[in-house]
Each structure stands twice: as structure tokens, then as C-alpha cells.
Amino acid sequence: VQLVESGGGLVQPGGSLTLSCAATGFTFSAYDMSWYRQGPGTERELVAYISSTGSRTHYADSVKGRFTISRDNYNNTVYLRMNSLKLEDAAVYYCKIARSLHWGQGTQVTVSS
């Protein structure tokens, strides 16, 4: 099982980024997926969740209306579109197979003016 995140970087407040997580080594379309984040000195927290078919999603209150999780089961990739980024969104973002111990290595998102 391998999860490889990409798309992080430096963005100004109010800006946008799209994170990608490429999955290999398992039947991607059979598994729910999640994005988590961990900021400096904070606990890792769930940001967004998507069911295996993409029919159900869930968001943390702090990102609701600004972030969108989606997936492409043909290309085995899950995405996190982040709009209207705030300083407090700065963190390392991780992709995870829901209800498993499989994590990606993370991608850094820095929000700074």
C-alpha cells in the first residue's frame, strides 16, 4: 500500500491549492478515504472524508464551505481542493485510507502573506 501526496506549497491568505493523493497497492475504489492535517504544536485532525464511491462526504466545521474532497476511482487518486485559505490552514496534510493505519508521507501547506 502506498499513498503519495502532492500539491502543497506556499499560498497567500485567500488563495487556493489542490492537493492530490495517488494510491497504489490496493483496490482503491473499495475504500473510503480521508484527508487529515497537523499544524505546528497541534494534534492531527480530520479535515475531510469521502466514501468509496464518492457519494458521501464529510468536512470538519473549520473547512466546511471552503474545501472540497473528491476522488477519481479510474486514476486511483483522491483530491482536496482548498479555497479561501486562512493562516490557520497551514499544516502538513496527510492522505489516509479510512479506518486503517495507512497514511501518506504528507505535503506541507504554508499560508503566509
Legacy VTK file of the C-alpha trace (Angstrom):
# vtk DataFile Version 3.0
C-alpha trace
ASCII
DATASET POLYDATA
POINTS 113 float
0.000 0.000 0.000
1.341 3.411 -0.935
-0.215 6.859 -0.644
1.708 9.757 -2.174
0.505 13.292 -1.579
1.430 16.245 -3.740
0.319 19.780 -4.451
1.329 21.531 -1.262
3.182 24.806 -1.277
3.160 28.438 -0.263
-0.014 30.435 -0.816
-1.263 33.817 0.343
-4.322 34.125 2.562
-7.404 33.910 0.391
-5.627 31.774 -2.147
-6.311 28.249 -3.342
-4.485 24.954 -3.639
-5.435 21.483 -4.778
-3.811 18.535 -3.062
-3.613 15.132 -4.712
-3.048 11.689 -3.231
-2.051 8.921 -5.599
-2.868 5.470 -4.255
-1.324 2.161 -5.243
-1.178 -1.351 -3.891
-4.822 -1.864 -3.011
-8.268 -1.742 -4.575
-8.727 1.997 -4.278
-12.355 2.042 -5.362
-13.336 -0.214 -2.459
-12.108 2.089 0.293
-13.282 5.286 1.903
-10.539 7.907 2.049
-9.706 10.834 4.305
-7.542 13.913 4.481
-6.031 14.931 7.814
-3.778 17.792 8.793
-1.363 18.590 11.564
-0.229 22.110 12.309
2.711 23.127 14.478
2.106 22.022 18.059
-1.320 20.620 17.316
-2.899 17.209 17.149
-3.548 15.610 13.791
-7.167 16.331 12.857
-9.624 15.031 10.299
-10.253 17.566 7.551
-12.431 15.688 5.081
-13.741 12.233 4.303
-15.156 10.656 1.163
-16.878 7.323 0.714
-15.598 4.714 -1.706
-17.996 5.745 -4.455
-17.739 9.448 -3.714
-21.427 9.654 -2.873
-20.833 10.743 0.725
-18.514 13.401 2.069
-17.887 14.931 5.455
-15.930 18.003 6.474
-14.551 19.490 9.629
-16.514 22.573 10.615
-13.399 24.688 10.217
-13.179 23.962 6.472
-16.811 23.465 5.514
-17.727 25.581 2.511
-14.086 26.239 1.613
-12.614 22.761 0.993
-13.886 20.066 -1.350
-12.828 16.439 -1.308
-13.227 14.372 -4.446
-11.869 11.206 -5.972
-11.134 9.594 -9.306
-11.512 5.850 -8.980
-10.210 5.304 -12.500
-6.927 7.015 -11.732
-6.785 5.928 -8.063
-6.462 9.470 -6.797
-8.167 11.481 -4.092
-8.114 15.285 -4.140
-8.583 18.118 -1.707
-9.466 21.451 -3.254
-8.800 24.238 -0.757
-10.233 27.700 -1.387
-10.173 30.886 0.681
-7.173 29.642 2.622
-6.553 31.123 6.041
-3.411 31.389 8.120
-4.752 28.683 10.389
-4.976 26.217 7.487
-1.192 25.995 7.408
-0.231 22.418 8.231
1.118 19.181 6.878
-1.739 17.480 5.065
-1.971 13.707 5.043
-3.956 11.270 2.977
-5.297 8.200 4.749
-7.284 5.092 3.996
-10.270 5.440 6.317
-10.390 3.019 9.258
-6.856 1.818 8.593
-3.323 2.576 9.671
-2.170 3.508 6.183
-1.001 7.106 5.860
0.819 9.047 3.219
4.011 10.947 3.963
2.275 14.313 3.965
2.537 17.514 1.970
3.250 20.909 3.508
0.801 23.760 3.053
2.089 27.168 4.102
-0.261 30.145 4.214
1.548 33.418 4.534
1.442 36.939 3.193
LINES 1 114
113 0 1 2 3 4 5 6 7 8 9 10 11 12 13 14 15 16 17 18 19 20 21 22 23 24 25 26 27 28 29 30 31 32 33 34 35 36 37 38 39 40 41 42 43 44 45 46 47 48 49 50 51 52 53 54 55 56 57 58 59 60 61 62 63 64 65 66 67 68 69 70 71 72 73 74 75 76 77 78 79 80 81 82 83 84 85 86 87 88 89 90 91 92 93 94 95 96 97 98 99 100 101 102 103 104 105 106 107 108 109 110 111 112
